[in-house]
Amino acid sequence: MNPLLVHRHEITLAPDHARVIIRPFIPGEPNRITTIIGRALALTEEEVESELAAVRAEFDSRHFDIEGVLLHHYGKIEPHMFTERPLSESRQLLIGALFSGEYALESAALFNPSIVPHPDQTGVSEGALRFILSLRATGEGHISSIEFRSGIIMADGTITVDPLSRYLTEPELLPNPAYRKRAFLTKMGEICRGNGHCAAVFDSLGDYFTLSELRKSIAAVRAEETPHARSLHRTLERIQWLAESNYELRFPPCLDMSARIIFPVSPNESNGIEDARFVRFTNEDGSFIYFASYTAYNGRTILPQFLETRDFLNFRILTLSGKAVQNKGMALFPRKIHGEFMMLSRQDDENLFLMRSRDPHHWDDPVLLMRPAERWEAVKIGNCGSPIETEAGWLVITHGVGPMRRYCIGAALLDLDDPSRVIGRLKRPLLEPEGNEREGYVPNVVYSCGALVHSGRLILPYGLSDRASAIVSLPLDDLLAHLI
């Protein structure tokens, strides 16, 4: 059989150092915070206005809403203020600027993309598809976040990416998210089994509760138990940690897709949100919701997390539970099969596993699906995103690691009715690092977090050696013929 003909589109999404956001720049020592505040309080109002004008002149054009961000950062250090006199808004803004700094989200890399159909196909020409591309952006300190792009796949296979917004904007963190009690207690049971303090906190809460209700219950339990037992203190800390790991975000509707950035929020992802695998999931009533599994990293350990959205404006971030929630590379099937959710995963950092569940947030009992088989995947294999449904079976884009830690992209085919049955695998890679694709932060790597099929072609975005991203496409029938 002839080799697969892969078309490399003339699209490269490279890091842009000019795309920045404003992040808190707050010293860890309280005395340093108060010293900086003291310098700002010593200024006359005229000096404050002069300093603030200089900040505006240098930075205002680089940000969508600089004053809103500076006032927000002022609020973070307001508890350290040691004066009772009211401060002018200008002085608050200047103090906010003293505790702020720009962060270049893409200064190191823009890679590991996934692609899904856009929820809004209004005005798209016949046979074309508007898409959303998610990307892993990595900046100073190797902290990763999620960026987005949008574009069009034309009926003839031509792909265009929409112009890039000059600004990047973080979403609003909703202050009082809601939680489902059963799911929360399931995860707490894994964290502190047999601990009676949990019951004391949750007995007074309903089936659904808010963060403010949870905090009131925690405070009541803490007040009742004096002196505080060490186990109680540890349990309440863990409850608070879990609550902070499940949160909700909201972007203003006026923002371009490429202006939206999801930066780490919770403690368990403080060092990065890595390799989000987005999938458009079809519910049993025919409606759609978008899910993404990603790896939260706190600098020491990793934790698989889950993201939900219907419109890419409002997002829910959730902690997964179950014995099988470990390692990287979880990828959800795009619909239920025989009434169950299904997920690919890599439990042992070597093989590919299949999981089934009635609850998309809880996963147990993984079953071995595929082991490394070819030389180019002899070290380990994994998935490159969620399976794609075709008439021939579930198409799984895989990655394999071979000699010299060389990453290639392959493909496998699973039975539509029984995805635990592998009915085809490529002997040779679908895509290999070649030419300048070999050079980057991590050399000799091609890697993807999700593809889609449109007009009979597989559209596959991929990362280039942890540096930038590109897109290839090929006829689906040719790929299936090689698999079958």
C-alpha positions in Angstrom: 0.0 0.0 0.0 1.3 3.5 -0.9 2.4 5.8 2.0 -0.2 8.2 3.4 0.0 11.6 1.7 -0.1 14.2 4.5 -0.7 17.8 3.5 1.1 20.4 5.6 -0.8 23.7 5.6 1.1 26.9 5.5 0.1 27.8 9.0 2.5 28.2 11.9 1.3 29.5 15.3 4.4 30.7 16.9 4.9 32.4 20.3 4.4 36.1 20.4 6.3 37.8 23.2 4.2 40.9 22.9 1.0 39.2 24.2 1.0 39.9 27.9 -1.3 40.0 30.9 -1.0 41.8 34.2 -0.3 39.5 37.1 0.1 40.2 40.9 3.7 41.0 41.8 3.4 40.8 45.6 6.4 40.0 47.9 6.0 37.0 50.3 7.2 39.0 53.3 4.6 41.2 55.0 7.2 43.8 56.0 8.2 44.3 52.4 4.6 44.9 51.5 4.1 47.5 54.1 7.4 49.2 53.2 6.2 49.6 49.6 2.9 50.9 50.8 4.6 53.4 53.0 6.5 54.8 50.0 3.3 55.3 48.1 1.5 56.9 51.0 4.4 59.4 51.4 3.8 60.9 48.0 1.8 64.0 47.5 -1.4 63.8 45.5 0.4 65.7 42.7 3.2 63.2 42.7 0.7 60.3 42.6 -1.0 61.8 39.6 2.4 62.3 37.8 3.5 58.7 38.6 0.2 57.3 37.5 0.2 59.2 34.2 3.6 57.7 33.4 2.2 54.2 34.1 -0.8 54.9 31.9 1.4 56.3 29.1 3.6 53.3 29.1 1.1 50.4 29.6 -2.4 51.5 28.9 -2.2 50.6 25.2 -1.0 47.1 26.0 -4.1 46.0 28.0 -7.9 45.8 27.6 -8.8 47.2 31.0 -5.7 48.2 32.9 -7.5 50.2 35.6 -9.8 47.3 36.6 -6.8 45.0 37.0 -4.8 47.5 39.1 -7.7 48.1 41.4 -8.2 44.4 41.8 -4.5 44.0 42.8 -4.9 46.9 45.2 -7.7 44.9 46.8 -5.3 42.0 47.4 -2.9 44.0 49.5 -5.5 46.3 51.2 -5.5 44.2 54.4 -1.9 45.4 54.8 -2.8 49.1 54.7 -1.9 50.9 58.0 -3.8 54.1 57.5 -7.4 54.9 58.2 -7.6 57.9 55.9 -9.5 57.3 52.6 -7.3 57.1 49.6 -8.0 58.6 46.2 -8.7 56.3 43.3 -5.5 57.5 41.7 -3.4 56.5 44.8 -5.2 53.1 44.8 -4.3 52.6 41.2 -0.7 53.5 41.7 -0.4 51.2 44.7 -2.0 48.5 42.5 0.6 49.1 39.9 3.4 48.8 42.5 2.2 45.3 43.2 1.6 44.3 39.5 3.8 43.1 36.6 3.4 42.0 33.0 3.6 38.3 32.2 4.3 37.1 28.7 2.1 34.0 28.4 3.8 32.7 25.2 7.4 33.7 25.9 8.6 30.1 25.9 6.1 28.2 23.7 2.7 27.8 22.0 2.0 24.1 21.4 0.0 20.9 21.9 -3.3 22.1 20.3 -6.7 20.6 20.1 -9.5 21.5 17.7 -13.3 21.4 18.0 -16.3 22.8 16.0 -17.2 26.4 17.1 -20.6 26.5 18.9 -21.6 29.4 16.6 -21.7 28.5 12.9 -23.7 31.7 12.0 -22.7 33.1 8.6 -20.4 30.2 7.6 -20.6 29.3 3.9 -22.1 26.0 2.8 -19.6 23.1 3.3 -17.3 25.2 5.6 -16.8 24.9 9.3 -15.8 27.4 11.9 -13.5 25.9 14.5 -11.9 26.7 17.9 -8.3 25.8 18.5 -7.0 25.5 22.1 -3.3 25.8 22.7 -0.9 25.4 25.6 0.9 28.7 26.1 4.0 28.6 28.3 5.8 31.6 29.8 8.3 32.6 32.5 8.8 29.9 35.1 7.4 27.3 32.6 3.8 28.1 33.8 1.3 26.9 31.2 -2.2 28.2 30.5 -4.9 27.7 27.9 -5.2 30.1 24.9 -7.7 30.0 22.0 -7.8 30.8 18.3 -10.7 30.6 15.8 -10.8 30.0 12.1 -12.6 28.5 9.1 -12.1 25.2 7.3 -13.5 25.8 3.8 -15.3 23.1 1.8 -12.2 22.6 -0.4 -10.0 22.0 2.6 -8.4 25.4 2.8 -7.8 26.5 6.4 -7.6 30.1 7.7 -7.0 31.3 11.2 -8.7 34.6 12.3 -6.5 37.7 13.0 -5.0 37.7 16.4 -6.3 40.1 19.1 -3.7 42.5 20.4 -5.0 42.0 23.9 -5.2 39.0 26.3 -7.8 39.1 29.1 -8.3 36.8 32.0 -11.9 35.8 32.9 -13.8 36.9 36.0 -13.5 34.3 38.8 -17.0 33.9 40.1 -16.9 34.5 43.8 -19.6 32.0 45.0 -19.6 28.9 42.8 -22.0 26.0 43.5 -21.0 22.4 44.3 -22.8 19.0 44.0 -22.6 17.4 47.5 -22.4 13.8 46.3 -19.5 14.5 44.0 -17.7 16.6 46.6 -18.0 14.0 49.3 -16.8 11.3 46.9 -13.6 13.1 46.3 -13.3 14.0 50.0 -13.6 10.3 50.8 -10.5 9.7 48.8 -8.6 12.4 50.5 -9.4 11.6 54.1 -11.1 8.2 54.5 -12.8 7.5 57.8 -12.6 11.0 59.0 -15.6 12.1 61.1 -14.8 15.8 60.8 -16.1 15.7 57.2 -19.6 14.7 58.3 -19.7 17.6 60.8 -19.1 20.0 58.0 -21.4 18.6 55.4 -24.4 17.4 57.4 -25.9 20.9 57.5 -25.5 21.4 53.7 -28.0 20.6 51.0 -27.6 18.4 47.9 -26.2 21.5 46.2 -24.4 24.2 48.2 -22.4 27.4 47.5 -18.9 28.3 48.5 -20.2 30.8 51.0 -22.4 28.2 52.6 -19.5 25.8 52.9 -17.3 28.5 54.5 -20.0 29.2 57.1 -20.2 25.5 57.9 -16.4 25.2 58.2 -16.4 28.2 60.6 -19.2 26.7 62.7 -17.4 23.4 63.1 -14.1 25.2 63.9 -15.9 27.3 66.6 -17.5 24.3 68.2 -14.3 22.3 68.6 -11.8 24.0 70.9 -9.0 23.3 71.3 -8.6 22.4 67.7 -7.4 18.8 67.1 -4.7 18.5 64.5 -6.8 16.1 62.5 -9.6 18.7 62.4 -7.3 21.4 61.2 -6.0 19.1 58.4 -9.5 18.1 57.3 -10.7 21.7 57.1 -7.7 22.7 55.1 -8.3 19.8 52.7 -12.0 20.8 52.3 -11.0 24.4 51.5 -8.3 23.1 49.1 -10.9 21.0 47.2 -13.4 23.8 47.1 -10.7 26.2 45.6 -9.9 23.5 43.0 -13.5 23.6 41.7 -14.4 27.0 40.4 -16.2 28.9 37.7 -15.0 31.5 35.2 -16.7 34.0 32.9 -15.5 36.0 30.0 -17.3 39.2 28.7 -19.1 38.4 25.4 -17.4 41.2 23.6 -13.9 39.5 23.7 -12.5 37.9 20.6 -11.7 34.2 20.9 -8.0 34.9 20.8 -8.2 37.4 23.6 -9.4 34.8 26.1 -6.8 33.2 28.4 -7.4 30.6 31.2 -4.5 31.1 33.6 -4.0 28.8 36.6 -6.3 29.7 39.5 -6.3 27.0 42.1 -3.4 25.7 44.3 -3.2 22.3 42.6 -2.5 24.0 39.2 -0.3 26.8 40.4 2.6 25.7 38.1 0.5 25.1 35.1 -2.6 23.9 33.1 -1.1 21.4 30.7 -2.3 19.7 27.5 -6.1 20.4 27.5 -7.9 17.8 25.3 -11.2 19.4 24.2 -14.1 17.4 22.8 -17.6 18.4 21.7 -19.8 15.9 23.5 -23.2 15.0 22.1 -25.8 14.5 24.9 -28.6 11.9 24.5 -31.1 14.7 23.6 -28.8 15.8 20.8 -27.5 19.0 22.5 -23.8 19.7 22.8 -21.5 20.5 25.6 -17.7 20.9 25.4 -15.5 19.0 27.9 -11.7 19.1 28.3 -9.5 17.0 30.4 -6.2 18.6 31.4 -3.2 18.1 33.7 -3.0 20.4 36.8 0.6 20.8 38.0 1.6 22.4 41.3 5.3 22.1 41.0 5.4 18.7 42.7 2.5 16.5 41.7 0.1 16.3 38.8 -3.7 15.9 39.0 -6.1 15.3 36.1 -8.8 18.0 36.1 -12.0 18.5 34.0 -13.4 21.6 32.3 -16.9 22.2 31.0 -18.4 24.9 28.8 -21.2 25.4 26.3 -20.1 28.7 24.8 -16.4 29.3 25.6 -17.5 32.2 27.7 -18.6 30.4 30.9 -16.4 27.6 32.2 -16.6 25.2 35.1 -13.5 23.6 36.4 -13.9 20.4 38.3 -11.8 17.8 40.2 -12.2 14.2 39.0 -12.4 11.3 41.5 -11.9 7.6 41.3 -8.9 5.2 41.5 -8.2 5.6 37.8 -7.8 9.4 38.0 -4.0 9.5 37.7 -1.2 10.1 35.2 -1.6 12.3 32.1 -3.5 12.0 28.9 -7.2 11.4 29.8 -9.4 11.8 26.7 -13.2 11.5 26.7 -15.2 9.8 23.9 -17.6 12.3 22.2 -20.8 10.5 23.3 -22.0 7.7 25.6 -21.8 4.1 24.4 -24.4 1.7 25.8 -25.4 4.3 28.3 -21.9 4.8 29.7 -19.2 7.5 29.4 -15.9 6.2 28.1 -12.4 7.6 28.5 -8.9 6.8 27.3 -6.1 7.1 29.8 -2.5 6.2 30.5 -2.3 4.6 33.9 1.3 3.4 33.9 3.1 5.9 31.7 3.5 3.2 29.1 0.3 1.7 27.8 -3.1 2.9 26.7 -6.2 2.1 28.8 -10.0 2.3 28.4 -12.3 3.3 31.2 -16.1 3.2 31.6 -18.3 5.2 34.0 -21.9 6.3 34.6 -20.5 9.6 35.9 -18.1 11.7 33.8 -16.4 13.0 37.0 -15.6 9.6 38.5 -13.4 6.9 37.0 -12.5 3.4 38.2 -11.4 0.0 36.8 -9.2 0.9 33.8 -8.8 -2.0 31.2 -5.6 -2.4 29.2 -6.4 -1.4 25.6 -3.0 -1.2 23.7 0.7 -1.8 24.4 3.6 -0.4 22.4 4.0 -2.6 19.3 6.3 -0.8 16.8 9.9 0.4 17.1 8.8 4.1 16.9 6.6 3.6 20.0 8.7 1.1 21.9 9.1 3.3 25.0 5.5 4.2 25.5 2.2 5.1 23.8 -0.7 7.5 24.6 -3.5 9.3 22.9 -3.5 12.5 21.0 -7.0 13.5 21.9 -10.5 12.2 22.0 -11.6 9.4 19.7 -13.3 10.4 16.5 -16.4 8.5 15.3 -16.3 7.2 11.8 -18.4 4.6 9.9 -15.4 2.2 10.2 -14.9 2.6 13.9 -13.5 5.0 16.6 -10.4 6.7 15.2 -7.8 7.2 17.9 -4.9 9.5 17.0 -2.0 8.2 19.1 1.5 9.3 20.0 4.5 6.9 20.4 7.9 7.5 22.0 10.8 5.6 20.5 14.6 5.7 20.5 16.2 9.0 21.6 12.9 10.1 23.1 11.5 10.8 19.6 7.7 11.4 19.6 5.7 10.4 16.5 2.0 10.5 15.8 0.2 7.3 14.8 -3.4 6.1 14.6 -5.6 3.1 15.7 -9.1 2.0 15.1 -11.5 0.7 17.8 -14.8 -1.2 17.2 -17.8 1.2 17.2 -19.9 -1.1 19.4 -17.1 -2.4 21.6 -14.3 0.1 21.9 -12.3 -2.3 24.0 -11.6 -4.2 20.7 -8.7 -2.8 18.6 -9.4 -3.5 14.9 -6.5 -1.6 13.3 -3.2 0.1 14.0 -0.7 1.9 11.8 2.6 0.1 11.3 4.3 3.3 10.4 3.8 6.8 11.9 1.2 9.1 10.5 3.5 12.1 11.3 7.1 12.3 12.3 9.3 15.2 13.3 11.3 16.3 10.3 13.4 19.3 9.2 13.1 22.3 11.5 10.2 20.6 13.3 12.9 18.7 15.2 14.2 21.8 16.9 12.7 23.3 20.0 12.5 23.3 23.8 12.0 19.5 23.7 13.6 18.3 20.4 12.2 15.6 18.1 8.6 15.9 19.1 5.3 16.1 17.2 2.3 15.9 19.5 -1.4 16.8 19.4 -4.3 17.0 21.9 -7.2 16.6 19.4 -8.2 16.5 15.8 -11.5 16.5 13.9 -13.0 15.3 10.6 -14.6 17.6 8.1 -15.6 17.1 4.5 -13.9 13.7 4.4 -10.6 15.0 5.7 -8.8 14.5 9.0 -7.7 18.0 10.3 -4.8 17.5 12.7 -3.2 20.4 14.5 0.1 19.5 16.3 2.9 20.9 18.4 6.4 21.2 17.1 9.0 20.1 19.7 7.3 22.1 22.5 7.8 25.3 20.6 5.1 26.2 18.1 2.1 24.7 16.4 1.1 23.7 12.8 -1.7 21.9 11.0 -1.8 19.0 8.6 -4.7 17.2 6.9 -5.2 14.1 4.9 -8.1 12.1 3.3 -10.0 10.1 5.9 -10.6 7.2 3.6 -6.9 6.8 2.9 -6.2 6.7 6.6 -9.0 4.2 7.3 -7.8 2.0 4.4 -4.3 1.8 6.0 -5.9 0.9 9.3 -8.3 -1.7 8.0 
